[in-house]
Amino acid sequence: VEMGVGWGRGGELSAALDNEGSLQCNSVDSLKLEQLLQLFTAHTEDEQQRGWICRDDTEEIHTILTDIHSLLRNSNPRVVVRVLEEHKYEPLLTLVQYYMLEKRTALKRLTLEVILETIAVKPDPSCSIYLSSHLPIQLATDLQ
């Protein structure tokens, strides 16, 4: 019996893993998640809309958050983790920032659902990031 059959032939395993990584980066889910996170960040950083409501963006933000939640729940977790790692987990802090600024209850609730889903996908470092942010204080304030 040969040991390591299929493992030592010209780095096929390494090539297969590299190819899988490439597919994860370029998958439909990966690209869609990237796009949604960019849109969500733009909404979060829209100072004009935050300071003075120019238009009702509730439906648009609801759709973005729902789509992010769906991707987090239904995509290959490795694809999600790779996207988050590429952005150094900044989208998690964007979720916290948005939650803290948002006044509309339905959007706050949906943001919390997305936060919970990120924890389900990758508990570490997600929990650490959330616990070291202002989220626990904001949640305690919201409970009062």
N, C-alpha and C positions, 0 to 999 in steps of 0.2 A: 504494500500500500504506500503510495507516494504521499508525503506530507506536503501540505500547502498547495495542492493542485489548484490552479486558477489564481493564486495570489502572487506568484513570482514571475509571471510572464510579462516582462517588459513594462511593468508598472500599470497593468490594465486596471487594477483596483484604484490606483491613484488617479488615473485618467477618468474613470467612471465617476469618482467622487468630485473631481474638478468639473466634469460635465454636469453633474447634478447641481452643484453650486451655481454654475452658469445658468442653468434652467431656472433655478429658484430666483435669480436676480432678474431674469427676463420673462418670468411667467406672467400671465394675464393678471393673476391675483396680486403679484408683487407690484406691477406697474399701476394697477388700479388703486392699491393701498397707498402707494407713493403720491399719486394724484390727489386722492382724498385728503391725505394728511397735509399736503400743500394748501389745498383749498381751506381746510379747517384752520390752519395756521394764519392764513390771510384774513379770515374772519375774526380770529382772536386778536390779531394785531391791528385791526381797523379802528384806529383811535377816533376818527370822525364819527363812525357809527356808534361807538361806545359812548362818546361824550354827548352826542345829539342824534337821536334816532332819525335818520334821513328816510329810511324805508323799512318796511316790515320784512325782515329776513328770517323770520321764524321757520317758515316752510323749507327754505333753502338749507338752513343749518340742521334742521330736523332730518332732512334727506341725507346730508353728509354724515351725520352721526349714525343714522340707521345703517347706511352703507358700510361705514367703518365697522360697526358692531357685527354686521353680517359677515364681513370678510374675516374678522378676528375669530368668529365662531366656526366658519365653514372652510377656511383655507388650511393648507398644510401648515402646521405650527412652525416648521422650520423656515418657511417663506416669511411668515410674520416676524419671527425673531431676527431673521437676516435684515429685513427692512428697518426694524427698530435699532439693531446694532449699527447699521450704516449711518443712522442719524444720531448715534450715541444716546439713544433713549430720550431725546429731546421731545418727541411727541407726547410722552407721558407728562412732562412738565407743562406742555401746552394745554393738555387736558385739565390739569390742575388750575392753571391760570384762567382758562375759560370758565371753569366751574366757579371760581371765586368771583369773577366779574359778572356772571350771568344772573339776572333777576327772575327770568321766566322759569317757573317751576317745572314745566314739562321738559324744557331743554336741560335743566340741571339734573333731573332724574335720568334722562337719557345719557347725559355725560357720565353719570355715576355707573350706569350699566356698561358703558364702554370701558371705563376704568376697571370695573370688576372683570370684564372679559380679558383685558390685558394681563391681569393677575393670573387668570386661569391659563392663559397661553404660556406665560413665563413668570412664575412666582418670584424667582430671584433673577434679576435685581428689581423687578417691578415693585414689590412690597417695600423694599429698602428705599427706593426712590420716592414713593408716595409717603412713607412714614417720615422721611427727612424733609419733606416739603411742608407747605402751609396747609395741606389738605386736612390733616387731623384737627387742627384748630378751627378751620372753616366748618367742618362737619359738626364739631361740638357746638359751635355758634348757631348753626342751622337747626340743631335739635332743640334749642332753647325756645 
